[in-house]
């Protein structure tokens, strides 16, 4: 998970549940086997290319770019990712 996507989850939790719940939830997330990845210029370039093609939010473009770079499967229920399903592997939930 990129730090951009971590931030997106965090701010959405703050908005919906408040800061205390968001902090507890993110602490629990940190205990999971999820590697946080800093963004670098190659990842930003790929995310920007996905954004230029249309259909995804900028934050979602980082998730797609990381999946592509790592040859990983992106797990999502967000139908916006249909815009890149020919570019990356997606497990729909």
GUPA-902874 format. One line per 4 residues: number of its first residue (from 1); their letters; for each residue z, y, x of N, C-alpha, C, O. Coordinates in nm, 4 decimals. Layout:
NUM = a = Z Y X Z Y X Z Y X Z Y X; ... .
END
This chain:
1 = xxxx = 0.0000 -0.1174 0.0862 0.0000 0.0000 0.0000 0.0000 0.1229 0.0903 0.0784 0.1313 0.1848; -0.0885 0.2181 0.0605 -0.0875 0.3397 0.1414 0.0303 0.4271 0.1017 0.0832 0.4158 -0.0089; 0.0706 0.5141 0.1932 0.1780 0.6076 0.1624 0.1372 0.7018 0.0496 0.2231 0.7514 -0.0233; 0.0080 0.7271 0.0345 -0.0403 0.8100 -0.0760 -0.0095 0.7414 -0.2085 0.0378 0.8058 -0.3022 .
5 = xxxx = -0.0357 0.6120 -0.2171 -0.0093 0.5384 -0.3405 0.1402 0.5221 -0.3655 0.1844 0.5242 -0.4803; 0.2185 0.5058 -0.2587 0.3641 0.5026 -0.2724 0.4107 0.6331 -0.3367 0.4921 0.6323 -0.4290; 0.3584 0.7444 -0.2872 0.3936 0.8750 -0.3421 0.3547 0.8890 -0.4878 0.4274 0.9494 -0.5667; 0.2405 0.8335 -0.5234 0.1957 0.8397 -0.6627 0.2917 0.7639 -0.7539 0.3280 0.8140 -0.8603 .
9 = xxxx = 0.3326 0.6449 -0.7138 0.4283 0.5670 -0.7924 0.5595 0.6446 -0.8046 0.6179 0.6527 -0.9126; 0.6050 0.7013 -0.6935 0.7317 0.7743 -0.6915 0.7291 0.8947 -0.7853 0.8213 0.9130 -0.8648; 0.6242 0.9771 -0.7768 0.6233 1.0954 -0.8626 0.6111 1.0575 -1.0104 0.6679 1.1248 -1.0964; 0.5377 0.9505 -1.0402 0.5278 0.9085 -1.1798 0.6629 0.8600 -1.2326 0.6981 0.8855 -1.3478 .
13 = xxxx = 0.7379 0.7900 -1.1476 0.8710 0.7463 -1.1877 0.9651 0.8645 -1.2069 1.0437 0.8660 -1.3016; 0.9582 0.9626 -1.1190 1.0424 1.0818 -1.1353 1.0134 1.1479 -1.2695 1.1052 1.1849 -1.3426; 0.8857 1.1621 -1.3012 0.8478 1.2274 -1.4272 0.8947 1.1489 -1.5492 0.9413 1.2071 -1.6471; 0.8823 1.0178 -1.5427 0.9121 0.9366 -1.6618 1.0581 0.8933 -1.6715 1.1112 0.8787 -1.7815 .
17 = xxxx = 1.1237 0.8725 -1.5563 1.2580 0.8137 -1.5580 1.3654 0.9003 -1.4926 1.4846 0.8747 -1.5091; 1.3235 1.0021 -1.4189 1.4198 1.0856 -1.3469 1.4336 1.0427 -1.2018 1.3965 0.9316 -1.1642; 1.4876 1.1330 -1.1213 1.4940 1.1116 -0.9763 1.5837 0.9952 -0.9361 1.5495 0.9196 -0.8451; 1.6979 0.9798 -1.0027 1.7901 0.8717 -0.9640 1.7272 0.7346 -0.9861 1.7340 0.6479 -0.8989 .
21 = xxxx = 1.6666 0.7152 -1.1017 1.6004 0.5874 -1.1305 1.4828 0.5678 -1.0356 1.4605 0.4573 -0.9861; 1.4086 0.6730 -1.0103 1.2946 0.6642 -0.9181 1.3412 0.6215 -0.7796 1.2802 0.5345 -0.7173; 1.4482 0.6819 -0.7318 1.4999 0.6449 -0.5996 1.5433 0.4994 -0.5948 1.5120 0.4286 -0.4991; 1.6151 0.4539 -0.6968 1.6592 0.3134 -0.6996 1.5396 0.2188 -0.7048 1.5365 0.1170 -0.6357 .
25 = xxxx = 1.4424 0.2532 -0.7867 1.3239 0.1682 -0.8007 1.2469 0.1605 -0.6692 1.2025 0.0530 -0.6290; 1.2311 0.2741 -0.6026 1.1559 0.2746 -0.4766 1.2325 0.2019 -0.3668 1.1717 0.1415 -0.2785; 1.3654 0.2071 -0.3715 1.4449 0.1284 -0.2765 1.4221 -0.0200 -0.2985 1.4095 -0.0960 -0.2025; 1.4167 -0.0624 -0.4258 1.3888 -0.2031 -0.4557 1.2478 -0.2404 -0.4130 1.2248 -0.3497 -0.3612 .
29 = xxxx = 1.1544 -0.1504 -0.4347 1.0171 -0.1752 -0.3908 1.0123 -0.1934 -0.2393 0.9394 -0.2786 -0.1885; 1.0899 -0.1130 -0.1680 1.0948 -0.1231 -0.0224 1.1475 -0.2557 0.0283 1.1208 -0.2938 0.1423; 1.2219 -0.3262 -0.0549 1.2752 -0.4573 -0.0171 1.1732 -0.5694 -0.0398 1.1964 -0.6836 0.0000; 1.0618 -0.5372 -0.1028 0.9569 -0.6362 -0.1291 0.8668 -0.6509 -0.0060 0.8646 -0.5630 0.0801 .
33 = xxxx = 0.7932 -0.7609 0.0021 0.7034 -0.7801 0.1170 0.5748 -0.6975 0.1028 0.4643 -0.7515 0.0970; 0.5926 -0.5672 0.0977 0.4802 -0.4749 0.0864 0.4796 -0.3889 0.2115 0.5800 -0.3261 0.2450; 0.3674 -0.3860 0.2797 0.3544 -0.3046 0.4015 0.3019 -0.1680 0.3623 0.1992 -0.1564 0.2953; 0.3740 -0.0635 0.4051 0.3273 0.0729 0.3821 0.2363 0.1132 0.4973 0.2708 0.0963 0.6142 .
37 = xxxx = 0.1209 0.1660 0.4629 0.0191 0.2011 0.5617 -0.0022 0.3519 0.5608 -0.0333 0.4108 0.4573; 0.0150 0.4136 0.6776 -0.0172 0.5555 0.6907 -0.1679 0.5733 0.6792 -0.2447 0.4835 0.7137; -0.2090 0.6876 0.6313 -0.3523 0.7134 0.6228 -0.4009 0.7723 0.7544 -0.3335 0.8546 0.8165; -0.5175 0.7290 0.7948 -0.5817 0.7821 0.9142 -0.7202 0.8321 0.8741 -0.7624 0.8152 0.7597 .
41 = xxxx = -0.7894 0.8929 0.9681 -0.9181 0.9532 0.9350 -1.0197 0.8528 0.8800 -1.0871 0.8843 0.7819; -1.0339 0.7334 0.9385 -1.1288 0.6381 0.8794 -1.0939 0.6011 0.7343 -1.1834 0.5844 0.6515; -0.9650 0.5884 0.7038 -0.9261 0.5556 0.5670 -0.9552 0.6731 0.4739 -1.0013 0.6538 0.3614; -0.9282 0.7946 0.5212 -0.9580 0.9142 0.4414 -1.1076 0.9246 0.4146 -1.1483 0.9578 0.3033 .
45 = xxxx = -1.1895 0.8967 0.5152 -1.3352 0.9033 0.4968 -1.3821 0.8046 0.3907 -1.4647 0.8386 0.3059; -1.3291 0.6812 0.3952 -1.3692 0.5825 0.2955 -1.3198 0.6229 0.1573 -1.3931 0.6097 0.0593; -1.1970 0.6718 0.1479 -1.1452 0.7176 0.0193 -1.2312 0.8314 -0.0355 -1.2615 0.8354 -0.1547; -1.2699 0.9233 0.0518 -1.3545 1.0354 0.0093 -1.4913 0.9866 -0.0381 -1.5469 1.0404 -0.1338 .
49 = xxxx = -1.5452 0.8851 0.0285 -1.6740 0.8297 -0.0136 -1.6622 0.7660 -0.1520 -1.7513 0.7823 -0.2353; -1.5525 0.6932 -0.1770 -1.5312 0.6362 -0.3101 -1.5166 0.7476 -0.4136 -1.5698 0.7365 -0.5241; -1.4454 0.8541 -0.3791 -1.4268 0.9655 -0.4721 -1.5600 1.0337 -0.5026 -1.5871 1.0699 -0.6171; -1.6424 1.0510 -0.4002 -1.7728 1.1150 -0.4194 -1.8617 1.0328 -0.5128 -1.9435 1.0887 -0.5859 .
53 = xxxx = -1.8459 0.9009 -0.5105 -1.9257 0.8139 -0.5977 -1.8808 0.8239 -0.7433 -1.9559 0.7890 -0.8344; -1.7586 0.8714 -0.7651 -1.7101 0.8955 -0.9005 -1.6373 0.7792 -0.9621 -1.6519 0.6645 -0.9197; -1.5575 0.8107 -1.0641 -1.4927 0.7079 -1.1436 -1.3479 0.6786 -1.1122 -1.2793 0.6145 -1.1918; -1.2987 0.7249 -0.9954 -1.1612 0.6957 -0.9563 -1.0862 0.8234 -0.9238 -1.1449 0.9214 -0.8780 .
57 = xxxx = -0.9553 0.8213 -0.9481 -0.8720 0.9315 -0.9008 -0.8669 0.9251 -0.7483 -0.8929 0.8210 -0.6881; -0.8332 1.0376 -0.6878 -0.8298 1.0409 -0.5418 -0.7268 0.9421 -0.4866 -0.7546 0.8736 -0.3882; -0.6090 0.9335 -0.5479 -0.5077 0.8390 -0.5012 -0.5578 0.6951 -0.5131 -0.5358 0.6144 -0.4228; -0.6247 0.6625 -0.6234 -0.6787 0.5272 -0.6399 -0.7850 0.4962 -0.5344 -0.8021 0.3810 -0.4945 .
61 = xxxx = -0.8549 0.5982 -0.4905 -0.9549 0.5784 -0.3850 -0.8908 0.5290 -0.2560 -0.9528 0.4538 -0.1809; -0.7667 0.5707 -0.2296 -0.6967 0.5230 -0.1104 -0.6622 0.3747 -0.1231 -0.6721 0.3002 -0.0256; -0.6222 0.3318 -0.2416 -0.5945 0.1901 -0.2625 -0.7212 0.1082 -0.2426 -0.7179 0.0027 -0.1793; -0.8320 0.1561 -0.2961 -0.9597 0.0853 -0.2805 -1.0043 0.0842 -0.1353 -1.0535 -0.0173 -0.0859 .
65 = xxxx = -0.9873 0.1968 -0.0665 -1.0278 0.2052 0.0742 -0.9463 0.1096 0.1600 -1.0004 0.0448 0.2496; -0.8169 0.1004 0.1330 -0.7325 0.0075 0.2093 -0.7728 -0.1364 0.1810 -0.7812 -0.2176 0.2732; -0.7978 -0.1689 0.0553 -0.8416 -0.3051 0.0216 -0.9703 -0.3391 0.0951 -0.9857 -0.4499 0.1465; -1.0612 -0.2456 0.0999 -1.1883 -0.2708 0.1702 -1.1657 -0.2911 0.3189 -1.2178 -0.3859 0.3776 .
69 = xxxx = -1.0874 -0.2015 0.3805 -1.0640 -0.2114 0.5251 -0.9934 -0.3404 0.5637 -1.0252 -0.4014 0.6658; -0.8974 -0.3814 0.4817 -0.8173 -0.5000 0.5131 -0.8788 -0.6291 0.4599 -0.8225 -0.7370 0.4787; -0.9946 -0.6186 0.3931 -1.0564 -0.7350 0.3284 -0.9558 -0.8028 0.2362 -0.9446 -0.9253 0.2317; -0.8833 -0.7192 0.1632 -0.7754 -0.7666 0.0763 -0.8184 -0.7566 -0.0698 -0.9135 -0.6869 -0.1050 .
73 = xxxx = -0.7460 -0.8274 -0.1508 -0.7675 -0.8230 -0.2938 -0.6767 -0.7148 -0.3526 -0.5571 -0.7116 -0.3236; -0.7321 -0.6277 -0.4339 -0.6552 -0.5240 -0.5002 -0.6130 -0.5766 -0.6362 -0.6971 -0.6178 -0.7162; -0.4833 -0.5754 -0.6626 -0.4298 -0.6260 -0.7884 -0.4025 -0.5068 -0.8791 -0.3242 -0.4183 -0.8445; -0.4673 -0.5048 -0.9948 -0.4538 -0.3905 -1.0842 -0.4894 -0.4270 -1.2268 -0.5602 -0.5243 -1.2530 .
77 = xxxx = -0.4389 -0.3474 -1.3168 -0.4809 -0.3532 -1.4560 -0.5545 -0.2267 -1.4954 -0.5942 -0.2101 -1.6108; -0.5725 -0.1376 -1.3991 -0.6357 -0.0076 -1.4221 -0.7872 -0.0247 -1.4264 -0.8496 -0.0536 -1.3243; -0.8454 -0.0071 -1.5428 -0.9891 -0.0300 -1.5616 -1.0762 0.0702 -1.4861 -1.1964 0.0477 -1.4717; -1.0186 0.1796 -1.4380 -1.0969 0.2733 -1.3572 -1.1531 0.2064 -1.2315 -1.2551 0.2498 -1.1781 .
81 = xxxx = -1.0865 0.1014 -1.1849 -1.1329 0.0327 -1.0641 -1.2640 -0.0427 -1.0852 -1.3224 -0.0929 -0.9891; -1.3107 -0.0512 -1.2096 -1.4434 -0.1100 -1.2329 -1.5495 -0.0343 -1.1536 -1.6536 -0.0904 -1.1195; -1.5234 0.0930 -1.1243 -1.6190 0.1745 -1.0487 -1.6436 0.1215 -0.9078 -1.7464 0.1520 -0.8474; -1.5491 0.0414 -0.8545 -1.5641 -0.0106 -0.7174 -1.5590 -0.1626 -0.7117 -1.5433 -0.2198 -0.6039 .
85 = xxxx = -1.5722 -0.2285 -0.8260 -1.5584 -0.3741 -0.8247 -1.6693 -0.4443 -0.7465 -1.6546 -0.5615 -0.7116; -1.7784 -0.3761 -0.7186 -1.8820 -0.4353 -0.6338 -1.8565 -0.4087 -0.4854 -1.9259 -0.4629 -0.3995; -1.7579 -0.3260 -0.4559 -1.7249 -0.2884 -0.3183 -1.6052 -0.3645 -0.2624 -1.5962 -0.3876 -0.1419; -1.5129 -0.4034 -0.3512 -1.3900 -0.4695 -0.3092 -1.3602 -0.5846 -0.4041 -1.4154 -0.5928 -0.5138 .
89 = xxxx = -1.2714 -0.6738 -0.3593 -1.2244 -0.7825 -0.4468 -1.1102 -0.7296 -0.5322 -1.0194 -0.6634 -0.4819; -1.1153 -0.7589 -0.6599 -1.0129 -0.7127 -0.7528 -0.9581 -0.8311 -0.8304 -1.0334 -0.9144 -0.8808; -0.8254 -0.8375 -0.8394 -0.7618 -0.9343 -0.9294 -0.7114 -0.8533 -1.0480 -0.6187 -0.7731 -1.0367; -0.7751 -0.8765 -1.1615 -0.7396 -0.8038 -1.2829 -0.6177 -0.8661 -1.3479 -0.6108 -0.9876 -1.3661 .
93 = x = -0.5219 -0.7820 -1.3825 -0.4014 -0.8309 -1.4513 -0.3909 -0.7636 -1.5867 -0.2970 -0.7900 -1.6617 .
END
